Amino acid sequence: MVPRDMDAANHDAELLVQFAQGDRLAAQTLTDRLAPRILRFAARMLNDRTEAEDVTQDAMLRLWRIAPDWQDTGIPPAAWLFRVAANLCTDRLRRRRSGPADMPDLPDDAPAVDAQMMQTKRAAALQDALALLPERQRQAVILRHLEGLSNPDIAAIMMIGVEAVESLTARGKRNLTALLSGQREILGYEDEH
Protein backbone atom coordinates (compact mmCIF):
# COMPACT_ATOMS: atom_id res chain seq x y z
CA MET A 1 0.00 0.00 0.00
CA VAL A 2 1.33 3.49 -0.94
CA PRO A 3 1.41 6.01 1.93
CA ARG A 4 -1.02 8.92 1.54
CA ASP A 5 1.81 11.47 1.47
CA MET A 6 3.53 9.58 -1.35
CA ASP A 7 0.24 9.23 -3.24
CA ALA A 8 -0.41 12.99 -2.94
CA ALA A 9 3.16 13.79 -4.03
CA ASN A 10 2.78 11.56 -7.10
CA HIS A 11 -0.57 13.17 -7.90
CA ASP A 12 0.96 16.66 -7.58
CA ALA A 13 3.79 15.67 -9.93
CA GLU A 14 1.28 14.30 -12.44
CA LEU A 15 -0.74 17.52 -12.27
CA LEU A 16 2.40 19.57 -12.87
CA VAL A 17 3.28 17.50 -15.94
CA GLN A 18 -0.30 17.83 -17.21
CA PHE A 19 -0.10 21.62 -16.79
CA ALA A 20 3.16 21.66 -18.76
CA GLN A 21 1.26 19.87 -21.54
CA GLY A 22 -1.37 22.64 -21.59
CA ASP A 23 -3.97 21.35 -19.12
CA ARG A 24 -5.24 24.47 -17.32
CA LEU A 25 -7.56 22.42 -15.09
CA ALA A 26 -4.51 20.60 -13.73
CA ALA A 27 -2.98 23.99 -12.85
CA GLN A 28 -6.15 25.06 -11.07
CA THR A 29 -6.33 21.78 -9.14
CA LEU A 30 -2.68 22.05 -8.07
CA THR A 31 -3.13 25.70 -7.11
CA ASP A 32 -6.20 24.87 -5.03
CA ARG A 33 -4.24 22.13 -3.23
CA LEU A 34 -0.96 23.95 -2.59
CA ALA A 35 -1.48 27.74 -2.56
CA PRO A 36 -3.49 27.87 0.71
CA ARG A 37 -0.78 25.88 2.52
CA ILE A 38 1.96 28.14 1.16
CA LEU A 39 -0.05 31.22 2.12
CA ARG A 40 -0.49 29.98 5.73
CA PHE A 41 3.21 29.14 5.96
CA ALA A 42 4.32 32.51 4.56
CA ALA A 43 1.86 34.44 6.76
CA ARG A 44 3.24 32.73 9.84
CA MET A 45 6.84 33.28 8.76
CA LEU A 46 6.36 36.94 7.86
CA ASN A 47 3.52 37.98 10.19
CA ASP A 48 2.16 40.00 7.27
CA ARG A 49 -0.69 38.68 5.14
CA THR A 50 -0.06 41.03 2.22
CA GLU A 51 3.58 40.00 1.97
CA ALA A 52 2.53 36.36 2.37
CA GLU A 53 0.16 36.72 -0.58
CA ASP A 54 3.03 38.14 -2.65
CA VAL A 55 5.30 35.26 -1.63
CA THR A 56 2.59 32.73 -2.49
CA GLN A 57 2.00 34.25 -5.89
CA ASP A 58 5.72 34.43 -6.64
CA ALA A 59 6.29 30.83 -5.52
CA MET A 60 3.39 29.55 -7.63
CA LEU A 61 4.63 31.48 -10.67
CA ARG A 62 8.04 29.88 -10.24
CA LEU A 63 6.39 26.46 -10.10
CA TRP A 64 4.56 27.15 -13.37
CA ARG A 65 7.79 28.34 -15.01
CA ILE A 66 9.67 25.15 -14.16
CA ALA A 67 6.74 22.88 -15.09
CA PRO A 68 7.94 22.18 -18.66
CA ASP A 69 11.32 21.07 -17.29
CA TRP A 70 9.96 19.21 -14.24
CA GLN A 71 11.72 15.95 -13.63
CA ASP A 72 11.19 13.48 -10.84
CA THR A 73 14.14 14.37 -8.62
CA GLY A 74 12.63 12.74 -5.55
CA ILE A 75 11.43 16.11 -4.26
CA PRO A 76 7.63 16.40 -4.56
CA PRO A 77 6.23 19.64 -6.03
CA ALA A 78 4.80 20.60 -2.60
CA ALA A 79 8.21 20.26 -0.93
CA TRP A 80 9.84 22.20 -3.78
CA LEU A 81 7.21 24.92 -3.40
CA PHE A 82 7.70 25.15 0.39
CA ARG A 83 11.46 25.47 -0.18
CA VAL A 84 10.94 28.31 -2.66
CA ALA A 85 8.49 30.03 -0.30
CA ALA A 86 10.91 29.62 2.62
CA ASN A 87 13.68 31.24 0.58
CA LEU A 88 11.40 34.10 -0.47
CA CYS A 89 10.37 34.63 3.17
CA THR A 90 14.01 34.61 4.25
CA ASP A 91 14.82 37.26 1.64
CA ARG A 92 11.97 39.46 2.85
CA LEU A 93 12.93 39.02 6.50
CA ARG A 94 16.52 40.02 5.71
CA ARG A 95 15.34 43.13 3.86
CA ARG A 96 13.10 43.96 6.81
CA ARG A 97 16.01 43.84 9.26
CA SER A 98 17.65 46.68 7.40
CA GLY A 99 14.35 48.60 7.26
CA PRO A 100 11.65 49.60 9.73
CA ALA A 101 11.00 47.18 12.58
CA ASP A 102 7.20 47.64 12.63
CA MET A 103 5.32 44.54 11.54
CA PRO A 104 1.57 44.77 11.06
CA ASP A 105 -0.77 42.25 12.63
CA LEU A 106 -2.60 39.73 10.50
CA PRO A 107 -6.12 40.96 9.77
CA ASP A 108 -8.88 39.49 11.91
CA ASP A 109 -12.02 38.73 9.92
CA ALA A 110 -13.71 36.78 12.75
CA PRO A 111 -16.94 37.99 14.35
CA ALA A 112 -16.50 39.88 17.61
CA VAL A 113 -17.74 37.26 20.09
CA ASP A 114 -15.99 36.24 23.30
CA ALA A 115 -14.83 32.83 22.08
CA GLN A 116 -13.59 34.24 18.79
CA MET A 117 -11.82 37.05 20.61
CA MET A 118 -10.05 34.57 22.89
CA GLN A 119 -9.09 32.42 19.91
CA THR A 120 -7.76 35.50 18.14
CA LYS A 121 -5.83 36.49 21.26
CA ARG A 122 -4.30 33.01 21.47
CA ALA A 123 -3.41 33.02 17.78
CA ALA A 124 -1.82 36.45 18.15
CA ALA A 125 0.17 35.31 21.19
CA LEU A 126 1.40 32.29 19.22
CA GLN A 127 2.25 34.46 16.21
CA ASP A 128 4.11 36.94 18.41
CA ALA A 129 6.04 34.12 20.07
CA LEU A 130 6.82 32.53 16.68
CA ALA A 131 8.14 35.87 15.45
CA LEU A 132 10.67 35.87 18.32
CA LEU A 133 12.10 32.46 17.44
CA PRO A 134 15.27 32.25 15.40
CA GLU A 135 14.29 31.96 11.74
CA ARG A 136 15.29 28.31 11.23
CA GLN A 137 13.48 27.20 14.41
CA ARG A 138 10.39 29.16 13.39
CA GLN A 139 10.45 27.59 9.92
CA ALA A 140 10.82 24.05 11.30
CA VAL A 141 8.09 24.51 13.94
CA ILE A 142 5.63 25.99 11.43
CA LEU A 143 6.24 23.27 8.87
CA ARG A 144 6.03 20.45 11.42
CA HIS A 145 3.40 21.51 13.91
CA LEU A 146 1.24 23.96 12.01
CA GLU A 147 1.49 22.61 8.45
CA GLY A 148 1.77 18.96 9.53
CA LEU A 149 4.65 18.02 7.25
CA SER A 150 6.82 15.02 8.04
CA ASN A 151 10.40 15.43 9.23
CA PRO A 152 11.83 13.99 5.97
CA ASP A 153 9.74 16.48 3.95
CA ILE A 154 10.93 19.34 6.17
CA ALA A 155 14.52 18.15 5.80
CA ALA A 156 14.13 18.29 2.00
CA ILE A 157 12.57 21.76 2.16
CA MET A 158 15.22 23.16 4.51
CA MET A 159 18.04 21.18 2.87
CA ILE A 160 19.21 19.71 6.18
CA GLY A 161 19.18 16.26 7.77
CA VAL A 162 16.20 14.76 9.58
CA GLU A 163 18.15 14.90 12.86
CA ALA A 164 18.67 18.64 12.39
CA VAL A 165 14.91 19.05 11.82
CA GLU A 166 14.20 17.16 15.03
CA SER A 167 16.67 19.35 16.90
CA LEU A 168 15.26 22.58 15.46
CA THR A 169 11.65 21.63 16.25
CA ALA A 170 12.54 20.52 19.77
CA ARG A 171 14.44 23.75 20.49
CA GLY A 172 11.67 25.78 18.86
CA LYS A 173 9.00 24.14 21.01
CA ARG A 174 11.08 24.72 24.17
CA ASN A 175 11.56 28.36 23.22
CA LEU A 176 7.84 28.77 22.47
CA THR A 177 6.97 27.25 25.84
CA ALA A 178 9.31 29.69 27.56
CA LEU A 179 7.98 32.66 25.60
CA LEU A 180 4.36 31.76 26.34
CA SER A 181 4.85 30.78 30.00
CA GLY A 182 3.10 33.08 32.41
CA GLN A 183 0.36 33.87 29.89
CA ARG A 184 -1.99 30.98 30.74
CA GLU A 185 -4.45 33.13 32.66
CA ILE A 186 -4.33 35.99 30.16
CA LEU A 187 -5.05 33.53 27.34
CA GLY A 188 -7.94 31.92 29.20
CA TYR A 189 -6.26 28.70 30.27
CA GLU A 190 -7.22 27.99 33.86
CA ASP A 191 -5.20 25.70 36.11
CA GLU A 192 -7.14 22.53 36.77
CA HIS A 193 -6.37 22.42 40.52
N, C-alpha and C positions, 0 to 999 in steps of 0.2 A: 504494500500500500504506500502511495506517495504522500509525504507530509503535506498538510494544507499550505504551509509557507512556500514549499517547493512548487506545488501546483499553481499557486497564485503567481509566483515568479515566472514560471513557464508561460502562463497565460499573458502576463504583462509583456514578455518578450515577443510572443506571437502577435499581440496587438501592435507593438512597435513596428514589427516587420510588415504587418498589413497596412499600417499608416504609410510606411515608406513606399508601398506599392500603390498608394493613392486612395486608400480606404479612409474616408473622413469619419465614418462612424467608429472605426477603431480608435482614432485619435480622441474622439469625444468620450468614449468608454474609458480609455486610459486616463484622460484628464479628470473625469468624474471620480475615478478610483484613487488617484495619487495627489492631485492638487490640494484637496482639503487637508490631507496629512502634512504636506509640505508647508501649507499656510499655518497650521497649528504649531508646527516645529519652529518656523521662522518667527512667529509672533512671540513665542516663549523665549527664543534666543535673543530677540531684539527689543522686546517689550514695547513694540510700536507696530500696530496693525497695518498702517499705511506702508511702512517699509517692508513688512512681511509680505504684503500683497505684491510689491515690486519684486522682491526676491523670488516669490512663487512664480510670477509671470516670467521672469528672466530664466529661472531654472527650467521651466516647461519649454520655453523657446529653445533653449540649448538642447533639450531632449529631442525636440522635433528636428533640429538641424543635424544631429548625429544619426537620426533614424536610418537614412539610406546606407550608412556605413556600419550599422549596428552588427556586432558579431558576438556570439555567445562566449564571453570571456570568463564566465563563472560568476560575474557580478550581475544580479538581477537589475532591471531598469529602476525599480523603487530604491534599491541601495545606491545606485549611481546617482539618482536624483537627489537623495538625501545628502550625499557627499557634495554635490554641486551646491545645494542650498546651504550646507554648513560652511563651505568656502565663501559663498557670497555674504553670509551673515558675519563671518570673521572679518571680511574686508570692510563691511559697514561698521562693525564695532571698532576696528582700528581707526577708521576715519573719524568716528565719534570721539575717540580719546583725544584727538588733536583739536576737536571743536568744542562746542558748548556741552556741558554735562547734564543739562535738563533732558529727561526722557519722559515723554507723555505717557499717561496711563492708557491701557486698552479701553476702548469704548464699552460701556455697559448698556446693552439693549434690553436687559431683563426688567420685568415689571417691578415697581417699588413696593414689594411686600416684605415682611420681616424675614421669612425664610430665604427669599432671593437676596435680600440685603446681606444676610449672614454668609450665604454662599459666595457672594461677590467679595465680601470682606476676606473670607478665607482664600479665595482665588488670588486676590490682590496680595495678601500676605505671602502666599507661596511664590507668586511672581516676583515680589520684592526680594524674597530670600534667594530665589534662583538667580536674580540679577547680581547678587553679591558673590556668588560662587565663581571660582576661577573658570574661564571659558571652557576648557576641556571637560571639567567635572560637570558643568551645566549641560553641555552637549550630551555627554554620556547619560546623565540622569534623565534628561528629557526624552532621549531616544528609547531608553530602557523602560522607564516607569510611567511616562506619560504617553508615548507613542506605542509602547508594547513590542518593540523590536527585540529580536534575540541577540545575545551577546556576539555570536559569529557575524550577524548582519551589521551590528554596530562596529565591530572590528573592521569589517570591510569598508564601511562608510568613513571611519576615522583613520583608516590605514594604520592600525596598530594591532597588537595581538589580543586574543581573547582575555588573557590574564590581565593585561593593561586595562581593558574595559571593566573587568571585575573590580580592579583596584580603584579606578576612577569613580565608578558608581558607588562603591562602598564609602570612599572618602566624601563624595558628594552628599550621600544620605546622612553621614555623620555631621557634616557641616550644616546641612539643612536643619537637622534636629537641633543643633546648637543655636542656629539663627532664630528658630521658631520657639525655642524653649522660653517659658515665662509668658507666652501669649495664649495659653490654653483658655483662660477665663475670658480674655478679650474676644477670642474667636468663638466663644460659645461652647467650649468643651469643659464640662463639669467633671470634677473628680468623682469617682464612683464610691467614695468612702461613706 
